[in-house]
Amino acid sequence: MAWFKKGKKEEVKTEIATVEKAVPVLKSGKVASDVILKPMVTEKAAHLAAKGQYVFAVSPRATKVQVKNAIRTMYGMTPVSVNMQVVEGKAVRFGRSIGKRKNWKKAIVTLPEGKKIEVYEGV
């Protein structure tokens, strides 16, 4: 075993550069983007946005209070009310096999008069 030397091992130090992003964190320690998954960009959501209501897909375990706090940290404004809906997953078929898509949850957030969220930027 000529290639193996007994004795001191050389220590190889590697430094990993970490880039920390400014991520909004809630009081509960959760990240706001774990609660609010994405804004819903649909025709109905656009009509509701004209009334000051915005629709978001949220985590299935999210509560109204968590969604309210996440909106406050992400967009800097406190909603007047938050309504939640559980959307049933559709039945699907792939050839002979029958399955079902996952259930998901959406939140309809009502903002105070005159307040606006720029959700549809670049759409």
PyMOL commands that place a pseudoatom at each C-alpha (Angstrom):
pseudoatom trace, name=CA, resn=MET, resi=1, chain=A, elem=C, hetatm=0, pos=[0.000, 0.000, 0.000]
pseudoatom trace, name=CA, resn=ALA, resi=2, chain=A, elem=C, hetatm=0, pos=[2.352, 2.637, -1.193]
pseudoatom trace, name=CA, resn=TRP, resi=3, chain=A, elem=C, hetatm=0, pos=[-0.294, 5.176, -1.994]
pseudoatom trace, name=CA, resn=PHE, resi=4, chain=A, elem=C, hetatm=0, pos=[-1.592, 5.298, 1.600]
pseudoatom trace, name=CA, resn=LYS, resi=5, chain=A, elem=C, hetatm=0, pos=[0.539, 7.107, 4.147]
pseudoatom trace, name=CA, resn=LYS, resi=6, chain=A, elem=C, hetatm=0, pos=[0.015, 6.653, 7.814]
pseudoatom trace, name=CA, resn=GLY, resi=7, chain=A, elem=C, hetatm=0, pos=[0.232, 9.754, 9.899]
pseudoatom trace, name=CA, resn=LYS, resi=8, chain=A, elem=C, hetatm=0, pos=[-1.371, 13.151, 9.730]
pseudoatom trace, name=CA, resn=LYS, resi=9, chain=A, elem=C, hetatm=0, pos=[-4.243, 13.642, 7.394]
pseudoatom trace, name=CA, resn=GLU, resi=10, chain=A, elem=C, hetatm=0, pos=[-4.396, 16.858, 5.488]
pseudoatom trace, name=CA, resn=GLU, resi=11, chain=A, elem=C, hetatm=0, pos=[-7.395, 18.883, 6.376]
pseudoatom trace, name=CA, resn=VAL, resi=12, chain=A, elem=C, hetatm=0, pos=[-9.168, 20.349, 3.409]
pseudoatom trace, name=CA, resn=LYS, resi=13, chain=A, elem=C, hetatm=0, pos=[-11.173, 23.420, 4.262]
pseudoatom trace, name=CA, resn=THR, resi=14, chain=A, elem=C, hetatm=0, pos=[-13.857, 24.481, 1.880]
pseudoatom trace, name=CA, resn=GLU, resi=15, chain=A, elem=C, hetatm=0, pos=[-15.786, 27.653, 2.267]
pseudoatom trace, name=CA, resn=ILE, resi=16, chain=A, elem=C, hetatm=0, pos=[-19.268, 27.804, 0.887]
pseudoatom trace, name=CA, resn=ALA, resi=17, chain=A, elem=C, hetatm=0, pos=[-20.516, 31.254, 0.080]
pseudoatom trace, name=CA, resn=THR, resi=18, chain=A, elem=C, hetatm=0, pos=[-24.091, 31.658, 1.203]
pseudoatom trace, name=CA, resn=VAL, resi=19, chain=A, elem=C, hetatm=0, pos=[-26.324, 34.312, -0.203]
pseudoatom trace, name=CA, resn=GLU, resi=20, chain=A, elem=C, hetatm=0, pos=[-29.146, 35.202, 2.119]
pseudoatom trace, name=CA, resn=LYS, resi=21, chain=A, elem=C, hetatm=0, pos=[-32.253, 36.650, 0.573]
pseudoatom trace, name=CA, resn=ALA, resi=22, chain=A, elem=C, hetatm=0, pos=[-34.598, 38.966, 2.371]
pseudoatom trace, name=CA, resn=VAL, resi=23, chain=A, elem=C, hetatm=0, pos=[-37.418, 36.533, 3.136]
pseudoatom trace, name=CA, resn=PRO, resi=24, chain=A, elem=C, hetatm=0, pos=[-40.427, 37.756, 5.124]
pseudoatom trace, name=CA, resn=VAL, resi=25, chain=A, elem=C, hetatm=0, pos=[-40.747, 35.676, 8.305]
pseudoatom trace, name=CA, resn=LEU, resi=26, chain=A, elem=C, hetatm=0, pos=[-43.908, 35.529, 10.399]
pseudoatom trace, name=CA, resn=LYS, resi=27, chain=A, elem=C, hetatm=0, pos=[-44.038, 35.753, 14.193]
pseudoatom trace, name=CA, resn=SER, resi=28, chain=A, elem=C, hetatm=0, pos=[-44.638, 32.001, 14.368]
pseudoatom trace, name=CA, resn=GLY, resi=29, chain=A, elem=C, hetatm=0, pos=[-41.266, 31.418, 12.683]
pseudoatom trace, name=CA, resn=LYS, resi=30, chain=A, elem=C, hetatm=0, pos=[-42.802, 30.300, 9.387]
pseudoatom trace, name=CA, resn=VAL, resi=31, chain=A, elem=C, hetatm=0, pos=[-41.747, 31.900, 6.154]
pseudoatom trace, name=CA, resn=ALA, resi=32, chain=A, elem=C, hetatm=0, pos=[-44.566, 33.897, 4.567]
pseudoatom trace, name=CA, resn=SER, resi=33, chain=A, elem=C, hetatm=0, pos=[-43.991, 32.201, 1.196]
pseudoatom trace, name=CA, resn=ASP, resi=34, chain=A, elem=C, hetatm=0, pos=[-44.746, 28.828, 2.849]
pseudoatom trace, name=CA, resn=VAL, resi=35, chain=A, elem=C, hetatm=0, pos=[-48.222, 30.102, 3.757]
pseudoatom trace, name=CA, resn=ILE, resi=36, chain=A, elem=C, hetatm=0, pos=[-49.072, 31.972, 0.541]
pseudoatom trace, name=CA, resn=LEU, resi=37, chain=A, elem=C, hetatm=0, pos=[-48.048, 29.825, -2.412]
pseudoatom trace, name=CA, resn=LYS, resi=38, chain=A, elem=C, hetatm=0, pos=[-49.065, 32.010, -5.373]
pseudoatom trace, name=CA, resn=PRO, resi=39, chain=A, elem=C, hetatm=0, pos=[-51.593, 34.607, -6.460]
pseudoatom trace, name=CA, resn=MET, resi=40, chain=A, elem=C, hetatm=0, pos=[-54.410, 33.289, -8.616]
pseudoatom trace, name=CA, resn=VAL, resi=41, chain=A, elem=C, hetatm=0, pos=[-54.405, 34.874, -12.067]
pseudoatom trace, name=CA, resn=THR, resi=42, chain=A, elem=C, hetatm=0, pos=[-57.874, 34.128, -13.406]
pseudoatom trace, name=CA, resn=GLU, resi=43, chain=A, elem=C, hetatm=0, pos=[-60.685, 36.147, -14.921]
pseudoatom trace, name=CA, resn=LYS, resi=44, chain=A, elem=C, hetatm=0, pos=[-62.760, 35.913, -11.755]
pseudoatom trace, name=CA, resn=ALA, resi=45, chain=A, elem=C, hetatm=0, pos=[-59.775, 37.003, -9.636]
pseudoatom trace, name=CA, resn=ALA, resi=46, chain=A, elem=C, hetatm=0, pos=[-59.328, 40.034, -11.893]
pseudoatom trace, name=CA, resn=HIS, resi=47, chain=A, elem=C, hetatm=0, pos=[-62.981, 41.020, -11.350]
pseudoatom trace, name=CA, resn=LEU, resi=48, chain=A, elem=C, hetatm=0, pos=[-62.563, 40.630, -7.591]
pseudoatom trace, name=CA, resn=ALA, resi=49, chain=A, elem=C, hetatm=0, pos=[-59.369, 42.726, -7.677]
pseudoatom trace, name=CA, resn=ALA, resi=50, chain=A, elem=C, hetatm=0, pos=[-61.417, 45.623, -8.997]
pseudoatom trace, name=CA, resn=LYS, resi=51, chain=A, elem=C, hetatm=0, pos=[-63.489, 45.374, -5.786]
pseudoatom trace, name=CA, resn=GLY, resi=52, chain=A, elem=C, hetatm=0, pos=[-60.414, 45.262, -3.537]
pseudoatom trace, name=CA, resn=GLN, resi=53, chain=A, elem=C, hetatm=0, pos=[-60.408, 41.471, -3.058]
pseudoatom trace, name=CA, resn=TYR, resi=54, chain=A, elem=C, hetatm=0, pos=[-57.415, 39.347, -4.030]
pseudoatom trace, name=CA, resn=VAL, resi=55, chain=A, elem=C, hetatm=0, pos=[-57.273, 35.573, -4.446]
pseudoatom trace, name=CA, resn=PHE, resi=56, chain=A, elem=C, hetatm=0, pos=[-54.259, 33.489, -3.395]
pseudoatom trace, name=CA, resn=ALA, resi=57, chain=A, elem=C, hetatm=0, pos=[-53.496, 29.761, -3.396]
pseudoatom trace, name=CA, resn=VAL, resi=58, chain=A, elem=C, hetatm=0, pos=[-52.394, 28.964, 0.155]
pseudoatom trace, name=CA, resn=SER, resi=59, chain=A, elem=C, hetatm=0, pos=[-50.994, 25.997, 2.029]
pseudoatom trace, name=CA, resn=PRO, resi=60, chain=A, elem=C, hetatm=0, pos=[-53.639, 23.361, 2.870]
pseudoatom trace, name=CA, resn=ARG, resi=61, chain=A, elem=C, hetatm=0, pos=[-52.741, 23.716, 6.566]
pseudoatom trace, name=CA, resn=ALA, resi=62, chain=A, elem=C, hetatm=0, pos=[-52.843, 27.521, 6.598]
pseudoatom trace, name=CA, resn=THR, resi=63, chain=A, elem=C, hetatm=0, pos=[-55.312, 29.329, 8.837]
pseudoatom trace, name=CA, resn=LYS, resi=64, chain=A, elem=C, hetatm=0, pos=[-56.985, 32.715, 8.362]
pseudoatom trace, name=CA, resn=VAL, resi=65, chain=A, elem=C, hetatm=0, pos=[-54.709, 34.299, 10.966]
pseudoatom trace, name=CA, resn=GLN, resi=66, chain=A, elem=C, hetatm=0, pos=[-51.567, 32.966, 9.253]
pseudoatom trace, name=CA, resn=VAL, resi=67, chain=A, elem=C, hetatm=0, pos=[-52.759, 34.260, 5.873]
pseudoatom trace, name=CA, resn=LYS, resi=68, chain=A, elem=C, hetatm=0, pos=[-53.561, 37.665, 7.375]
pseudoatom trace, name=CA, resn=ASN, resi=69, chain=A, elem=C, hetatm=0, pos=[-50.072, 37.885, 8.945]
pseudoatom trace, name=CA, resn=ALA, resi=70, chain=A, elem=C, hetatm=0, pos=[-48.421, 36.710, 5.717]
pseudoatom trace, name=CA, resn=ILE, resi=71, chain=A, elem=C, hetatm=0, pos=[-50.207, 39.421, 3.695]
pseudoatom trace, name=CA, resn=ARG, resi=72, chain=A, elem=C, hetatm=0, pos=[-49.136, 41.973, 6.300]
pseudoatom trace, name=CA, resn=THR, resi=73, chain=A, elem=C, hetatm=0, pos=[-45.458, 40.939, 6.073]
pseudoatom trace, name=CA, resn=MET, resi=74, chain=A, elem=C, hetatm=0, pos=[-45.315, 40.441, 2.296]
pseudoatom trace, name=CA, resn=TYR, resi=75, chain=A, elem=C, hetatm=0, pos=[-47.323, 43.442, 1.104]
pseudoatom trace, name=CA, resn=GLY, resi=76, chain=A, elem=C, hetatm=0, pos=[-47.245, 45.763, 4.123]
pseudoatom trace, name=CA, resn=MET, resi=77, chain=A, elem=C, hetatm=0, pos=[-50.992, 46.138, 4.609]
pseudoatom trace, name=CA, resn=THR, resi=78, chain=A, elem=C, hetatm=0, pos=[-53.456, 44.503, 6.980]
pseudoatom trace, name=CA, resn=PRO, resi=79, chain=A, elem=C, hetatm=0, pos=[-56.495, 42.869, 5.342]
pseudoatom trace, name=CA, resn=VAL, resi=80, chain=A, elem=C, hetatm=0, pos=[-60.017, 43.643, 6.538]
pseudoatom trace, name=CA, resn=SER, resi=81, chain=A, elem=C, hetatm=0, pos=[-61.112, 40.019, 6.159]
pseudoatom trace, name=CA, resn=VAL, resi=82, chain=A, elem=C, hetatm=0, pos=[-59.860, 36.660, 4.900]
pseudoatom trace, name=CA, resn=ASN, resi=83, chain=A, elem=C, hetatm=0, pos=[-62.217, 34.013, 3.483]
pseudoatom trace, name=CA, resn=MET, resi=84, chain=A, elem=C, hetatm=0, pos=[-60.924, 30.465, 2.919]
pseudoatom trace, name=CA, resn=GLN, resi=85, chain=A, elem=C, hetatm=0, pos=[-62.150, 27.742, 0.571]
pseudoatom trace, name=CA, resn=VAL, resi=86, chain=A, elem=C, hetatm=0, pos=[-61.013, 24.155, 0.147]
pseudoatom trace, name=CA, resn=VAL, resi=87, chain=A, elem=C, hetatm=0, pos=[-61.133, 23.275, -3.541]
pseudoatom trace, name=CA, resn=GLU, resi=88, chain=A, elem=C, hetatm=0, pos=[-61.808, 19.616, -4.243]
pseudoatom trace, name=CA, resn=GLY, resi=89, chain=A, elem=C, hetatm=0, pos=[-59.311, 17.965, -6.593]
pseudoatom trace, name=CA, resn=LYS, resi=90, chain=A, elem=C, hetatm=0, pos=[-60.677, 16.823, -9.945]
pseudoatom trace, name=CA, resn=ALA, resi=91, chain=A, elem=C, hetatm=0, pos=[-61.085, 13.172, -10.903]
pseudoatom trace, name=CA, resn=VAL, resi=92, chain=A, elem=C, hetatm=0, pos=[-58.684, 12.314, -13.720]
pseudoatom trace, name=CA, resn=ARG, resi=93, chain=A, elem=C, hetatm=0, pos=[-57.992, 9.315, -15.956]
pseudoatom trace, name=CA, resn=PHE, resi=94, chain=A, elem=C, hetatm=0, pos=[-54.764, 8.152, -17.542]
pseudoatom trace, name=CA, resn=GLY, resi=95, chain=A, elem=C, hetatm=0, pos=[-55.809, 5.329, -19.831]
pseudoatom trace, name=CA, resn=ARG, resi=96, chain=A, elem=C, hetatm=0, pos=[-57.397, 2.658, -17.656]
pseudoatom trace, name=CA, resn=SER, resi=97, chain=A, elem=C, hetatm=0, pos=[-56.183, 4.011, -14.347]
pseudoatom trace, name=CA, resn=ILE, resi=98, chain=A, elem=C, hetatm=0, pos=[-58.393, 6.447, -12.486]
pseudoatom trace, name=CA, resn=GLY, resi=99, chain=A, elem=C, hetatm=0, pos=[-57.016, 8.936, -10.015]
pseudoatom trace, name=CA, resn=LYS, resi=100, chain=A, elem=C, hetatm=0, pos=[-57.650, 12.248, -8.325]
pseudoatom trace, name=CA, resn=ARG, resi=101, chain=A, elem=C, hetatm=0, pos=[-55.739, 15.503, -8.142]
pseudoatom trace, name=CA, resn=LYS, resi=102, chain=A, elem=C, hetatm=0, pos=[-54.858, 16.930, -4.735]
pseudoatom trace, name=CA, resn=ASN, resi=103, chain=A, elem=C, hetatm=0, pos=[-57.288, 19.120, -2.843]
pseudoatom trace, name=CA, resn=TRP, resi=104, chain=A, elem=C, hetatm=0, pos=[-56.006, 22.654, -2.424]
pseudoatom trace, name=CA, resn=LYS, resi=105, chain=A, elem=C, hetatm=0, pos=[-56.958, 25.740, -0.478]
pseudoatom trace, name=CA, resn=LYS, resi=106, chain=A, elem=C, hetatm=0, pos=[-57.507, 29.283, -1.630]
pseudoatom trace, name=CA, resn=ALA, resi=107, chain=A, elem=C, hetatm=0, pos=[-57.899, 32.494, 0.316]
pseudoatom trace, name=CA, resn=ILE, resi=108, chain=A, elem=C, hetatm=0, pos=[-59.873, 35.563, -0.729]
pseudoatom trace, name=CA, resn=VAL, resi=109, chain=A, elem=C, hetatm=0, pos=[-58.324, 38.578, 0.978]
pseudoatom trace, name=CA, resn=THR, resi=110, chain=A, elem=C, hetatm=0, pos=[-60.307, 41.811, 1.290]
pseudoatom trace, name=CA, resn=LEU, resi=111, chain=A, elem=C, hetatm=0, pos=[-58.241, 44.989, 1.663]
pseudoatom trace, name=CA, resn=PRO, resi=112, chain=A, elem=C, hetatm=0, pos=[-59.367, 48.341, 3.108]
pseudoatom trace, name=CA, resn=GLU, resi=113, chain=A, elem=C, hetatm=0, pos=[-60.831, 51.003, 0.790]
pseudoatom trace, name=CA, resn=GLY, resi=114, chain=A, elem=C, hetatm=0, pos=[-58.214, 52.611, -1.444]
pseudoatom trace, name=CA, resn=LYS, resi=115, chain=A, elem=C, hetatm=0, pos=[-55.496, 49.986, -0.804]
pseudoatom trace, name=CA, resn=LYS, resi=116, chain=A, elem=C, hetatm=0, pos=[-54.163, 47.977, -3.736]
pseudoatom trace, name=CA, resn=ILE, resi=117, chain=A, elem=C, hetatm=0, pos=[-51.734, 45.075, -4.307]
pseudoatom trace, name=CA, resn=GLU, resi=118, chain=A, elem=C, hetatm=0, pos=[-49.825, 44.903, -7.592]
pseudoatom trace, name=CA, resn=VAL, resi=119, chain=A, elem=C, hetatm=0, pos=[-50.336, 41.175, -8.212]
pseudoatom trace, name=CA, resn=TYR, resi=120, chain=A, elem=C, hetatm=0, pos=[-50.675, 41.238, -11.983]
pseudoatom trace, name=CA, resn=GLU, resi=121, chain=A, elem=C, hetatm=0, pos=[-47.342, 42.902, -12.794]
pseudoatom trace, name=CA, resn=GLY, resi=122, chain=A, elem=C, hetatm=0, pos=[-45.826, 41.382, -15.897]
pseudoatom trace, name=CA, resn=VAL, resi=123, chain=A, elem=C, hetatm=0, pos=[-48.882, 39.247, -16.709]
for i in range(1, 123): cmd.bond("trace and resi %d" % i, "trace and resi %d" % (i + 1))
show_as sticks, trace
zoom trace
